[in-house]
Amino acid sequence: MHRVKIIKEFLKVKEITIKISGLHTEISTDSGTIKAVDDVGFHIEKGKVLGLIGESGSGKTMTAMSILRLVPPPGRITRGNIIFEGRDLLNLTKKEMESIRGNRIGMIFQEPMTALNPVIRIGEQIGETIAFHNNLSRSDIKQRVFELLRQVGFEDPEKRYIQYPHQLSGGQRQRVLIAIAISCNPSLLIADEPTTALDVATESQILYLLRQLISGQGMSMLFITHNLNIMRRFGDYVCIMYAGRILEVGSVEDFFSEPLHPYSRGLLDSIFAFKGDETRLKAIPGFVPKLSDLPEGCKFHPRCMYVMPICKKNEPEAKKIGEDRWVRCYLYQN
């Protein structure tokens, strides 16, 4: 009996909310086809936070838009699998996908001022999502909105219900977006830079709120950020993304104690006082390449201090390093 309980607990811990494999998203341009998401794969366990980390232009937001099948034209998903709650999202009809967005998968967008409609009251914007996915009366929807506003930290939901976005602060608007994202109790929450442009105190409040929602409701989260300090105290696992590809995957603990990929090491070295004996910031030389002009071989090799001749010719394959950890680098191919 005790053994059965242990097995059940193990399976519960390992329950997968979403698994992505071989995902490719391309954008057609006048100068050719751009690979915005190139053979991306990862999974998120139930109740866990996976951080998708990388510099601007690395493909993080496009990955999220691909999961939601909201890639704007002329972009398109060309192949791959996105298995969510037992179904491949890439095989669903448009109507089936509409029933998942905002319902089973919630999204917190990066800029709350542009994500919210400036001429519609806060309560109505939150209520729209609830009404679309649930057959509730207007009074029940209103009560649900009040409940959500309290849940995200508003002590006066009746007042906030009738306000417009411009009457709220940046942190308050971000709370409204969170309320919209969790309004239908999703199993997966995608947060795209949810603390950008917020002061430190407000950032801490938002992160605390998100962590409460995850632990209290058992949601999984894809947290898109370039802020390693946030992920160090907030995440469970990390995916390091560069030029449309995943270069390293591992637990937060492993990543911050022993980063594998030279790009990961460069990102960590750029954090002030990450290492106790360092007194100056270390920047990664060069810039993220344009997706329309990627180098041959490893896409990071022009900026890498460990570059070898083979790096300039062939793209390295993913190499598993221990359990639930892998890296795409020739330093680990032998």
VEXDREN-2710 file (C-alpha; in Angstrom, 1 decimal):
% VEXDREN-2710
k/r/px/py/pz
1/MET/0.0/0.0/0.0
2/HIS/2.8/2.3/0.9
3/ARG/4.6/1.5/-2.4
4/VAL/1.5/2.3/-4.4
5/LYS/1.2/5.7/-2.6
6/ILE/4.9/6.5/-3.5
7/ILE/4.3/5.6/-7.2
8/LYS/1.2/7.8/-7.3
9/GLU/3.0/10.7/-5.8
10/PHE/5.9/10.3/-8.3
11/LEU/3.4/10.2/-11.2
12/LYS/1.7/13.3/-9.8
13/VAL/5.0/15.2/-9.7
14/LYS/5.8/14.2/-13.3
15/GLU/2.4/15.1/-14.7
16/ILE/3.0/17.1/-17.9
17/THR/0.8/20.1/-18.8
18/ILE/2.3/20.8/-22.2
19/LYS/5.0/19.2/-24.3
20/ILE/6.4/20.9/-27.4
21/SER/8.7/19.1/-29.9
22/GLY/10.2/20.0/-33.2
23/LEU/8.4/23.4/-33.5
24/HIS/9.2/25.5/-36.5
25/THR/7.7/28.9/-37.2
26/GLU/8.8/30.8/-40.3
27/ILE/8.2/34.3/-41.7
28/SER/8.2/35.0/-45.4
29/THR/9.9/38.2/-46.4
30/ASP/11.1/39.8/-49.7
31/SER/14.6/38.7/-49.0
32/GLY/13.6/35.1/-48.1
33/THR/12.3/32.9/-45.4
34/ILE/13.2/33.6/-41.8
35/LYS/13.2/30.9/-39.1
36/ALA/11.8/32.7/-36.1
37/VAL/11.3/29.4/-34.1
38/ASP/13.8/26.7/-35.2
39/ASP/13.2/23.2/-33.9
40/VAL/12.1/24.3/-30.4
41/GLY/11.2/21.7/-27.8
42/PHE/10.5/21.6/-24.1
43/HIS/7.8/20.5/-21.6
44/ILE/6.3/22.0/-18.5
45/GLU/5.2/19.9/-15.5
46/LYS/2.0/20.6/-13.6
47/GLY/2.5/23.4/-11.0
48/LYS/5.9/24.3/-12.3
49/VAL/7.4/27.5/-13.8
50/LEU/9.5/27.3/-16.9
51/GLY/11.5/30.4/-17.7
52/LEU/12.2/31.1/-21.4
53/ILE/15.2/33.3/-21.3
54/GLY/17.2/35.2/-23.9
55/GLU/18.1/38.6/-25.3
56/SER/15.6/40.6/-27.4
57/GLY/15.0/39.1/-30.8
58/SER/15.8/35.5/-29.7
59/GLY/12.3/34.2/-30.5
60/LYS/10.7/34.0/-27.0
61/THR/7.5/35.9/-27.8
62/MET/7.1/34.2/-31.2
63/THR/7.3/30.8/-29.4
64/ALA/4.4/31.9/-27.1
65/MET/2.4/33.1/-30.1
66/SER/3.1/29.8/-31.8
67/ILE/1.7/27.9/-28.8
68/LEU/-1.5/30.0/-29.0
69/ARG/-1.5/29.8/-32.8
70/LEU/-1.6/33.6/-33.0
71/VAL/1.4/34.0/-35.3
72/PRO/0.7/37.1/-37.3
73/PRO/1.0/36.9/-41.1
74/PRO/3.2/36.5/-43.1
75/GLY/4.4/34.1/-40.3
76/ARG/3.3/30.5/-40.2
77/ILE/3.9/27.3/-38.2
78/THR/5.4/24.9/-40.7
79/ARG/5.8/21.7/-38.5
80/GLY/6.1/20.3/-35.0
81/ASN/3.9/19.1/-32.2
82/ILE/2.3/21.0/-29.3
83/ILE/0.6/18.4/-27.0
84/PHE/-1.6/20.1/-24.5
85/GLU/-4.0/18.1/-22.3
86/GLY/-3.8/15.2/-24.6
87/ARG/-4.4/17.0/-27.9
88/ASP/-2.0/18.4/-30.5
89/LEU/-2.9/22.1/-30.7
90/LEU/-1.6/22.2/-34.3
91/ASN/-4.3/19.8/-35.4
92/LEU/-7.2/21.6/-33.9
93/THR/-9.7/23.7/-35.9
94/LYS/-10.0/27.4/-35.5
95/LYS/-13.1/27.1/-33.4
96/GLU/-11.5/24.4/-31.1
97/MET/-8.5/26.7/-30.6
98/GLU/-10.7/29.6/-29.7
99/SER/-12.2/27.4/-26.9
100/ILE/-8.7/26.9/-25.5
101/ARG/-7.3/30.5/-25.7
102/GLY/-8.3/32.4/-22.6
103/ASN/-9.9/29.3/-21.2
104/ARG/-7.4/26.5/-20.7
105/ILE/-4.4/28.6/-21.6
106/GLY/-4.2/32.2/-20.2
107/MET/-1.9/34.9/-21.5
108/ILE/-0.4/37.9/-19.7
109/PHE/0.8/40.3/-22.3
110/GLN/3.9/42.4/-22.0
111/GLU/2.5/46.0/-22.1
112/PRO/-0.7/46.4/-20.1
113/MET/-1.5/49.9/-21.6
114/THR/-1.7/48.6/-25.1
115/ALA/-3.1/45.2/-24.2
116/LEU/-6.2/46.8/-22.6
117/ASN/-8.8/48.7/-24.6
118/PRO/-8.6/52.4/-23.4
119/VAL/-12.4/53.1/-24.0
120/ILE/-13.9/50.1/-22.2
121/ARG/-14.2/49.9/-18.5
122/ILE/-12.0/47.4/-16.5
123/GLY/-14.9/45.3/-15.3
124/GLU/-16.3/44.8/-18.8
125/GLN/-12.9/43.8/-20.2
126/ILE/-12.5/41.1/-17.6
127/GLY/-16.1/40.0/-18.0
128/GLU/-15.7/39.5/-21.8
129/THR/-13.5/36.5/-21.4
130/ILE/-15.7/34.9/-18.8
131/ALA/-18.8/35.4/-21.0
132/PHE/-17.2/34.0/-24.1
133/HIS/-16.2/30.7/-22.4
134/ASN/-19.0/30.3/-19.8
135/ASN/-22.8/30.3/-20.0
136/LEU/-23.4/32.6/-17.0
137/SER/-25.9/35.4/-16.3
138/ARG/-24.7/39.0/-16.3
139/SER/-25.0/39.2/-12.5
140/ASP/-23.0/36.0/-12.1
141/ILE/-20.3/37.4/-14.4
142/LYS/-20.2/40.6/-12.5
143/GLN/-19.7/38.7/-9.2
144/ARG/-17.0/36.6/-10.8
145/VAL/-15.2/39.8/-11.9
146/PHE/-15.4/41.2/-8.3
147/GLU/-14.0/38.0/-7.0
148/LEU/-11.1/38.1/-9.5
149/LEU/-10.3/41.8/-8.7
150/ARG/-10.1/40.8/-5.0
151/GLN/-7.9/37.8/-5.9
152/VAL/-5.3/40.0/-7.7
153/GLY/-5.1/42.4/-4.8
154/PHE/-7.8/45.1/-5.3
155/GLU/-9.5/46.0/-2.0
156/ASP/-12.2/48.0/-3.7
157/PRO/-13.4/45.9/-6.7
158/GLU/-16.7/47.9/-7.1
159/LYS/-14.7/51.1/-7.7
160/ARG/-12.2/49.4/-10.1
161/TYR/-14.9/47.7/-12.0
162/ILE/-16.1/51.0/-13.5
163/GLN/-12.7/52.6/-14.1
164/TYR/-10.9/52.9/-17.4
165/PRO/-7.3/51.7/-17.9
166/HIS/-5.8/55.2/-17.9
167/GLN/-7.1/55.7/-14.3
168/LEU/-4.9/52.9/-13.0
169/SER/-1.2/52.7/-12.4
170/GLY/1.1/50.4/-14.4
171/GLY/1.1/47.8/-11.6
172/GLN/-2.7/48.0/-11.3
173/ARG/-3.1/47.5/-15.0
174/GLN/-0.9/44.5/-14.9
175/ARG/-3.1/43.1/-12.1
176/VAL/-6.1/43.5/-14.4
177/LEU/-4.3/41.5/-17.2
178/ILE/-3.6/38.8/-14.7
179/ALA/-7.3/38.8/-13.7
180/ILE/-8.3/38.3/-17.3
181/ALA/-5.7/35.6/-17.8
182/ILE/-6.9/33.5/-14.8
183/SER/-10.6/34.3/-15.2
184/CYS/-11.4/30.8/-16.5
185/ASN/-8.9/28.9/-14.2
186/PRO/-6.5/27.9/-16.9
187/SER/-4.1/25.0/-16.5
188/LEU/-1.3/26.9/-18.3
189/LEU/-0.4/30.5/-17.9
190/ILE/1.9/32.3/-20.4
191/ALA/3.5/35.4/-19.0
192/ASP/5.4/37.6/-21.5
193/GLU/7.7/39.9/-19.6
194/PRO/4.9/40.6/-17.0
195/THR/7.0/42.9/-14.9
196/THR/8.6/45.1/-17.6
197/ALA/8.6/48.8/-16.7
198/LEU/7.4/48.2/-13.2
199/ASP/9.2/49.5/-10.2
200/VAL/11.0/47.0/-7.9
201/ALA/8.3/47.1/-5.2
202/THR/5.5/46.5/-7.7
203/GLU/7.5/43.8/-9.5
204/SER/7.8/41.9/-6.2
205/GLN/4.1/42.2/-5.5
206/ILE/3.2/40.9/-9.0
207/LEU/5.7/37.9/-8.7
208/TYR/4.3/37.1/-5.2
209/LEU/0.8/37.1/-6.6
210/LEU/1.7/34.9/-9.5
211/ARG/3.5/32.4/-7.3
212/GLN/0.4/32.3/-5.0
213/LEU/-1.8/31.5/-8.0
214/ILE/0.5/28.7/-9.2
215/SER/0.7/27.0/-5.8
216/GLY/-3.0/27.6/-4.9
217/GLN/-4.5/26.5/-8.2
218/GLY/-1.9/24.1/-9.5
219/MET/-1.3/26.0/-12.7
220/SER/1.8/25.7/-14.9
221/MET/3.5/28.7/-16.2
222/LEU/5.7/29.7/-19.2
223/PHE/7.5/32.8/-18.0
224/ILE/9.2/34.8/-20.7
225/THR/11.9/37.1/-19.5
226/HIS/15.4/38.5/-20.0
227/ASN/15.8/39.1/-16.3
228/LEU/17.8/36.4/-14.8
229/ASN/17.5/37.7/-11.3
230/ILE/13.7/37.2/-11.5
231/MET/14.0/33.7/-12.7
232/ARG/16.6/32.8/-10.1
233/ARG/14.0/33.4/-7.3
234/PHE/10.8/32.6/-9.2
235/GLY/11.3/29.7/-11.6
236/ASP/11.8/26.0/-11.4
237/TYR/13.4/25.3/-14.9
238/VAL/14.9/27.4/-17.6
239/CYS/15.2/27.3/-21.3
240/ILE/18.0/29.5/-22.8
241/MET/17.0/30.7/-26.3
242/TYR/19.1/32.3/-28.9
243/ALA/18.4/33.1/-32.6
244/GLY/15.2/31.0/-32.6
245/ARG/16.8/27.9/-31.0
246/ILE/17.0/26.4/-27.5
247/LEU/20.6/26.1/-26.4
248/GLU/20.2/24.8/-22.9
249/VAL/17.5/23.3/-20.6
250/GLY/17.9/22.6/-17.0
251/SER/16.7/23.3/-13.5
252/VAL/17.1/26.7/-12.0
253/GLU/19.4/25.3/-9.3
254/ASP/21.7/23.6/-11.9
255/PHE/21.7/26.5/-14.3
256/PHE/22.7/29.1/-11.7
257/SER/25.3/26.9/-10.0
258/GLU/26.9/25.5/-13.2
259/PRO/25.7/26.9/-16.5
260/LEU/26.7/24.7/-19.5
261/HIS/26.5/26.7/-22.7
262/PRO/28.9/29.6/-23.3
263/TYR/25.9/31.9/-24.0
264/SER/24.4/30.9/-20.6
265/ARG/27.7/31.7/-18.9
266/GLY/27.8/35.0/-20.6
267/LEU/24.3/35.9/-19.5
268/LEU/25.2/35.0/-15.9
269/ASP/28.5/37.0/-16.0
270/SER/26.5/40.0/-17.0
271/ILE/24.7/40.0/-13.6
272/PHE/26.4/42.3/-11.2
273/ALA/28.1/40.4/-8.4
274/PHE/26.8/37.1/-9.6
275/LYS/30.3/35.8/-8.6
276/GLY/31.5/37.1/-5.3
277/ASP/35.0/38.0/-6.6
278/GLU/33.7/40.0/-9.5
279/THR/33.5/43.8/-9.3
280/ARG/32.6/44.7/-12.9
281/LEU/30.0/43.7/-15.3
282/LYS/31.0/41.5/-18.2
283/ALA/29.1/42.0/-21.4
284/ILE/28.8/39.4/-24.2
285/PRO/30.7/40.8/-27.2
286/GLY/28.7/41.5/-30.4
287/PHE/25.0/41.4/-30.9
288/VAL/22.2/38.9/-31.5
289/PRO/22.3/38.2/-35.3
290/LYS/19.5/39.1/-37.5
291/LEU/17.3/36.1/-38.3
292/SER/17.6/37.1/-42.0
293/ASP/21.4/36.8/-41.8
294/LEU/22.4/34.0/-39.5
295/PRO/25.9/32.6/-39.5
296/GLU/26.7/29.0/-40.6
297/GLY/27.1/26.3/-38.0
298/CYS/26.4/27.3/-34.4
299/LYS/24.5/30.6/-34.4
300/PHE/26.4/31.8/-31.3
301/HIS/29.9/31.1/-32.6
302/PRO/30.8/34.7/-33.7
303/ARG/30.4/35.8/-30.1
304/CYS/31.8/32.7/-28.4
305/MET/35.2/32.7/-26.6
306/TYR/35.4/28.9/-26.9
307/VAL/34.7/28.7/-30.7
308/MET/36.3/25.8/-32.6
309/PRO/36.5/25.2/-36.3
310/ILE/33.6/22.7/-36.3
311/CYS/31.4/25.4/-34.7
312/LYS/31.6/27.5/-37.8
313/LYS/30.5/24.6/-40.1
314/ASN/27.9/22.5/-38.5
315/GLU/25.0/23.1/-36.0
316/PRO/25.6/21.0/-32.8
317/GLU/23.0/18.5/-31.8
318/ALA/21.3/18.5/-28.4
319/LYS/23.3/16.5/-25.8
320/LYS/21.7/15.2/-22.6
321/ILE/23.7/16.0/-19.5
322/GLY/22.1/14.2/-16.6
323/GLU/18.4/14.0/-15.8
324/ASP/16.1/16.7/-17.4
325/ARG/19.2/18.6/-18.6
326/TRP/20.6/19.1/-22.0
327/VAL/22.8/21.5/-24.0
328/ARG/23.5/22.2/-27.7
329/CYS/27.3/22.8/-27.8
330/TYR/30.3/21.0/-29.2
331/LEU/32.1/21.4/-25.9
332/TYR/29.9/18.5/-24.7
333/GLN/29.8/16.3/-27.8
334/ASN/32.7/13.9/-26.9
END
